Amino acid sequence: MHAIGHALLIAGSMTWAITWALILGFTLSAVVQAVVRRSAIVRLLGNDRPRTLAVAAGLGAASSSCSYAAVALARSLFRQGASFAAAMAFEIASTNLVVELGVILALLMGWQFTLAEFTGGPIMIVVVAMLFRVLLRERLLRGAREQAARGLSGSMEGHSAMDMSVQGEGSLGRRICSGAGFTAVSHVFVMEWAAILRDLLIGLLTAGAIAAWVPDSFWRGFFATGHPLAAGLWGPLIGPVVAMLSFVCSIGNVPLAAVLWKGGISFGGVTAFIFADLLILPILNIYRKYYGARMAAFLLAAFYAAMVVAGYAVELIFGGLGLIPSRASARIPSGGVSWNYTTWLNIVFLLLAALLLVRFARTGGMPMLRMMGGSPDSDHHDHCGGHDGPGSPDAATGQGHREAGQAG
């Protein structure tokens, strides 16, 4: 019982340390998603030119940080006319270049890891784009498009089919500050939390258990910590493999990354580990459903190669600049709750989350939660009309968003 209590204490301490950052990150993401219309995204991603891939990465960074939702949305964009390379760049950025990930990395591991993530992410996108251009054959791409058109269910298609942005004219500031804007932000905020909550909890509990039960000596041997050159070469190769077998994706793999870093994985290795949330076994199975077995195998090889290259690049760049932090300073939160700046920030941001949750519940948000995991071709696909549109969730519940705007 003591061992279980220790694991739960570590998991709870990690949760308390990152709560305010998660709420802040998802709020900022919700504000952006509330004013960026899905139809506009598709129009910008029609080819695989460098500028298009940069736009795809930027839009992905402002999108959902849930790996399952990102994968489903990438398939949706591909079906609607986006190029495959641009859709994959969007998907990679959605899970690796988002604000909330950067803030949590800084809190749990240090600012160097946030900088490494935002350095390695674009490198990974460039490598994937190059591999697509050189190795991806038209026949394989055509088969993937035909498979995608079948609309087989994977996970979170209902979430990816919903466009919750504010419709209508006016400046960005006016749309965000309007009643409909408040409603849209609350809907995106709660839906994002619902999408990642399971993986976040699994990640925290897994990290707590490993930190409490697995001795550091095991990880030091596994990651060849006593041999710096071997550790630097081995880390980016094995990091994605550990991630694949962990079944933890989205932001949920950051607590486990903190444990692995303290245990001895190299700097580039832990970066590659974080990138590999898009290669966990359940998502590989979704790729098979979405694009066929051959394309799933191609994505596995291309993504893995890109993660390894990005890991090595980060190791070399940060090592050369002297930016790799000392492992001696690594710590796993285990002190529970105390009266410090983290507690005060959590109180403030939990009140903000409560306000958004109330708005969500009062403006027809609950039916949307039941639609999150539905088929991409089911009735809720019509919700892409966005807020204030005839297909909005509130229209389905008899509460139009014009009423919500007046209430705001």
C-alpha positions in Angstrom: 0.0 0.0 0.0 2.9 2.4 0.7 4.3 1.8 -2.8 0.8 2.6 -4.3 0.5 5.7 -2.1 3.9 6.9 -3.2 3.0 6.5 -6.9 -0.3 8.3 -6.4 1.5 11.1 -4.5 3.9 11.7 -7.4 1.1 11.6 -9.9 -1.0 14.0 -7.9 2.0 16.4 -7.4 2.7 16.4 -11.1 -1.0 17.1 -11.8 -1.0 20.0 -9.3 2.2 21.4 -10.8 0.8 21.6 -14.4 -2.9 22.4 -13.9 -2.7 26.1 -14.4 -0.5 25.8 -17.4 -2.9 23.3 -19.0 -5.9 25.6 -18.5 -3.9 28.6 -19.8 -2.7 26.7 -22.9 -6.1 25.3 -23.8 -7.7 28.7 -23.3 -5.3 30.3 -25.7 -5.8 27.5 -28.2 -9.6 27.8 -27.8 -9.4 31.6 -28.6 -7.4 30.9 -31.8 -9.7 28.0 -32.9 -12.7 30.2 -32.3 -11.7 32.6 -35.0 -10.0 30.2 -37.5 -12.6 28.6 -39.8 -12.1 25.0 -41.0 -12.9 25.8 -44.6 -10.2 28.5 -44.7 -7.6 25.9 -43.6 -8.5 23.5 -46.4 -8.1 26.2 -49.0 -4.5 27.0 -47.8 -3.2 23.4 -47.8 -3.7 22.4 -51.4 -0.1 21.5 -52.3 3.2 20.5 -50.7 5.3 23.6 -51.4 7.5 24.9 -48.6 5.3 27.9 -47.9 2.2 25.6 -47.7 3.9 23.3 -45.3 4.9 26.3 -43.1 1.3 27.5 -43.1 0.1 24.0 -42.3 2.5 23.8 -39.3 1.3 27.2 -38.1 -2.3 26.3 -38.3 -1.6 22.9 -36.7 0.1 24.7 -33.8 -3.1 26.6 -33.1 -5.2 23.5 -33.3 -6.1 20.5 -31.1 -3.3 19.0 -29.0 -5.0 15.6 -28.7 -3.2 13.1 -30.9 -6.3 11.2 -31.8 -8.2 14.4 -32.8 -5.2 15.6 -34.7 -5.0 12.4 -36.7 -8.7 12.4 -37.4 -8.6 16.1 -38.5 -5.6 15.4 -40.8 -7.6 12.7 -42.5 -10.6 15.1 -42.8 -8.4 17.8 -44.4 -7.0 15.2 -46.8 -10.5 14.1 -47.8 -11.6 17.7 -48.4 -8.7 18.4 -50.8 -5.6 19.2 -48.7 -2.3 17.6 -50.0 -1.2 14.6 -48.0 2.1 16.2 -47.0 0.4 19.4 -45.8 -2.2 17.3 -43.8 0.7 15.4 -42.1 2.6 18.6 -41.4 -0.6 19.9 -39.8 -0.9 16.7 -37.8 2.7 16.8 -36.5 2.4 20.5 -35.5 -0.9 19.9 -33.8 0.7 17.6 -31.2 4.3 18.9 -31.0 4.2 22.7 -31.5 1.2 23.7 -29.3 1.5 26.3 -26.5 0.3 24.0 -23.7 3.0 21.4 -24.5 5.7 24.0 -24.3 4.5 25.5 -21.0 4.2 22.0 -19.4 7.7 21.0 -20.6 9.1 24.2 -19.1 7.4 23.5 -15.8 8.2 19.8 -15.4 11.6 19.7 -17.2 13.0 23.1 -18.0 12.8 25.8 -20.7 15.6 24.0 -22.7 13.1 21.2 -23.4 10.5 23.6 -24.6 13.1 25.2 -27.0 14.2 21.7 -28.1 10.6 20.8 -28.9 10.0 23.9 -31.0 13.4 23.4 -32.7 13.0 19.7 -33.4 9.3 19.9 -34.6 10.0 21.9 -37.7 13.1 19.7 -38.5 10.8 16.7 -38.3 8.3 18.3 -40.6 11.0 19.1 -43.2 12.4 15.5 -43.0 8.9 14.0 -43.5 8.2 16.3 -46.5 11.5 15.3 -48.1 10.8 11.6 -47.6 7.4 12.1 -49.1 8.7 13.9 -52.1 11.5 11.2 -52.7 9.8 8.0 -51.7 6.0 8.4 -51.8 4.7 6.9 -55.0 1.5 8.1 -56.7 0.0 4.6 -56.7 0.4 4.4 -52.9 -1.0 8.0 -52.5 -4.0 7.2 -54.7 -4.7 4.0 -52.7 -4.6 6.1 -49.5 -7.0 8.6 -50.9 -9.4 5.9 -51.9 -9.2 4.3 -48.4 -9.7 7.7 -46.7 -12.8 8.3 -48.9 -14.4 5.2 -47.3 -14.6 7.1 -44.0 -13.8 4.2 -41.7 -14.0 5.1 -38.0 -10.8 5.4 -35.9 -11.2 7.7 -32.9 -12.4 11.3 -32.3 -13.9 11.8 -35.8 -16.8 13.5 -34.3 -14.5 16.0 -32.6 -12.6 16.6 -35.8 -15.8 17.2 -37.9 -17.0 20.0 -35.7 -16.1 23.6 -36.7 -16.8 25.6 -33.6 -15.4 28.9 -35.0 -17.4 32.1 -34.8 -19.1 33.0 -38.1 -20.1 36.4 -39.3 -18.2 39.6 -40.1 -16.2 41.9 -37.9 -12.7 42.2 -36.6 -11.0 39.3 -34.7 -11.3 41.2 -31.4 -15.0 41.9 -31.9 -15.7 38.3 -32.7 -13.8 37.0 -29.7 -15.3 39.5 -27.3 -18.9 38.9 -28.5 -21.3 36.6 -26.7 -21.0 34.1 -29.6 -17.2 34.3 -29.3 -17.4 33.5 -25.5 -19.6 30.6 -26.3 -17.2 29.3 -29.1 -14.2 29.6 -26.8 -16.0 27.7 -24.0 -17.0 24.9 -26.4 -13.6 24.5 -27.9 -12.0 24.6 -24.4 -14.2 21.9 -22.9 -14.0 19.7 -26.0 -10.2 19.9 -26.0 -10.1 18.8 -22.3 -12.5 16.0 -23.0 -10.3 14.8 -25.9 -7.0 14.6 -23.9 -8.2 13.9 -20.4 -8.0 10.1 -20.6 -4.4 10.2 -22.0 -3.3 12.8 -19.6 -4.5 10.8 -16.6 -3.0 7.6 -18.0 0.3 9.5 -18.5 0.4 10.9 -15.0 -0.5 7.6 -13.4 2.1 5.8 -15.5 4.8 8.3 -14.8 4.0 8.2 -11.0 4.2 4.4 -11.0 7.5 4.3 -12.9 9.0 7.0 -10.8 8.0 5.3 -7.6 8.7 1.6 -8.6 11.4 1.5 -11.2 14.9 2.3 -9.8 17.1 4.8 -11.6 19.8 2.2 -12.0 17.6 0.3 -14.4 17.2 3.3 -16.7 20.9 4.2 -16.4 21.7 0.7 -17.7 19.0 0.7 -20.4 20.0 4.1 -21.8 23.8 3.4 -21.5 24.2 6.5 -19.3 27.8 5.5 -18.4 28.9 5.8 -22.1 28.1 9.3 -23.3 28.7 8.6 -27.0 26.7 5.4 -27.0 23.9 7.1 -25.0 23.8 10.0 -27.5 23.5 7.5 -30.4 21.1 5.1 -28.6 18.6 7.7 -27.1 17.0 9.0 -30.3 16.7 5.4 -31.7 15.1 3.9 -28.6 13.0 6.9 -27.4 10.3 6.6 -30.1 10.2 2.8 -29.5 9.5 3.4 -25.7 6.8 5.9 -26.6 5.2 3.4 -29.1 4.9 0.8 -26.4 3.7 3.2 -23.7 0.3 3.7 -25.3 0.4 7.3 -23.9 -0.1 10.2 -26.3 -0.9 13.9 -26.4 0.4 15.9 -23.5 0.2 12.7 -21.3 3.7 11.6 -22.4 5.4 14.7 -20.9 5.3 13.4 -17.3 6.8 10.1 -18.5 9.4 12.0 -20.4 10.4 13.8 -17.2 10.9 10.4 -15.5 12.9 9.0 -18.4 15.1 12.1 -18.5 15.8 11.8 -14.8 16.5 8.1 -15.3 19.2 8.7 -17.9 17.8 9.0 -21.5 19.8 11.5 -23.7 18.6 15.0 -24.5 17.9 14.1 -28.1 16.4 10.8 -27.0 13.8 12.4 -24.7 12.9 14.9 -27.5 12.4 12.0 -29.9 10.3 10.2 -27.3 7.9 13.2 -27.0 7.6 13.4 -30.8 6.5 9.8 -31.0 3.0 10.2 -29.6 1.9 9.9 -33.2 3.3 6.4 -33.4 1.8 4.7 -30.4 0.2 1.3 -31.4 -3.5 2.4 -31.3 -2.7 5.3 -33.6 -0.8 3.0 -36.0 -4.0 0.9 -36.2 -6.0 4.1 -37.0 -3.5 4.9 -39.8 -4.3 1.4 -41.2 -8.0 2.1 -41.1 -7.7 5.6 -42.5 -5.1 5.0 -45.3 -4.6 1.3 -45.7 -1.9 -1.1 -44.4 0.8 -0.1 -46.9 0.5 3.7 -46.2 0.4 3.0 -42.4 3.7 1.1 -42.8 5.1 4.0 -44.9 4.0 6.6 -42.2 5.6 4.5 -39.5 8.9 4.4 -41.3 8.9 8.0 -42.4 7.8 9.4 -39.0 10.2 7.2 -37.1 13.1 8.3 -39.4 12.1 12.0 -39.0 11.9 11.6 -35.2 15.4 10.1 -35.0 16.9 12.8 -37.3 15.2 15.5 -35.2 16.5 13.9 -32.0 20.1 13.8 -33.3 19.8 17.4 -34.6 18.6 18.6 -31.2 21.4 16.7 -29.4 24.1 18.2 -31.7 22.7 21.8 -31.7 22.0 22.1 -28.0 25.2 20.2 -27.1 27.2 22.5 -29.3 25.6 25.6 -27.8 26.0 24.3 -24.2 22.2 24.4 -23.6 21.7 20.8 -22.4 20.7 21.1 -18.7 22.4 19.1 -16.0 20.6 15.9 -15.2 21.5 16.5 -11.5 18.9 19.3 -11.4 16.1 17.1 -12.7 13.4 16.5 -10.2 10.1 14.8 -10.1 7.4 16.7 -8.2 6.4 14.8 -5.1 5.7 17.4 -2.4 1.9 17.5 -2.8 0.1 20.9 -2.3 1.6 23.8 -0.6 0.9 27.5 -0.4 3.1 28.9 -3.2 2.7 30.6 -6.5 1.6 27.4 -8.2 -1.4 27.1 -5.8 -2.5 30.7 -6.4 -2.2 30.3 -10.1 -4.2 27.1 -10.0 -7.0 28.8 -8.0 -7.2 31.6 -10.5 -7.2 29.4 -13.6 -9.5 26.8 -12.1 -12.0 29.7 -11.6 -11.6 30.5 -15.3 -12.1 26.9 -16.2 -15.3 26.8 -14.1 -16.6 29.9 -15.9 -16.0 28.3 -19.3 -17.5 25.1 -18.2 -20.7 26.8 -17.0 -20.9 28.7 -20.3 -20.4 25.4 -22.2 -23.2 23.7 -20.3 -25.7 26.7 -20.6 -25.2 27.0 -24.4 -26.0 23.5 -25.6 -22.5 22.0 -25.2 -23.4 18.7 -23.6 -24.8 17.1 -26.8 -21.5 17.9 -28.5 -19.7 15.7 -25.9 -21.8 12.7 -26.9 -20.9 13.3 -30.6 -17.1 13.4 -30.1 -16.4 9.8 -31.0 -18.9 9.5 -33.8 -18.4 8.6 -37.5 -17.0 11.4 -39.7 -20.0 10.9 -42.0 -22.7 10.9 -39.4 -25.2 13.7 -38.9 -23.0 15.7 -36.6 -20.7 16.4 -39.6 -23.1 19.2 -40.4 -21.8 21.0 -37.4 -19.0 22.3 -39.6 -21.3 25.3 -40.1 -19.8 26.8 -37.0 -21.3 28.9 -34.3 -24.4 30.9 -35.3 -24.9 28.6 -38.2 -28.0 26.4 -38.8 -26.0 23.3 -38.1 -24.6 24.4 -34.8 -25.1 22.2 -31.7 -27.3 24.8 -30.2 -29.6 24.6 -33.1 -30.0 20.9 -32.5 -30.9 21.6 -28.9 -33.3 24.5 -29.5 -30.8 27.1 -28.2 -29.5 29.2 -31.1 -26.2 30.9 -30.6 -27.8 34.3 -31.3 -29.5 33.8 -28.0 -26.2 32.9 -26.4 -24.7 36.1 -27.9 -27.5 38.1 -26.3 -27.0 36.4 -23.0 -23.3 37.3 -23.1 
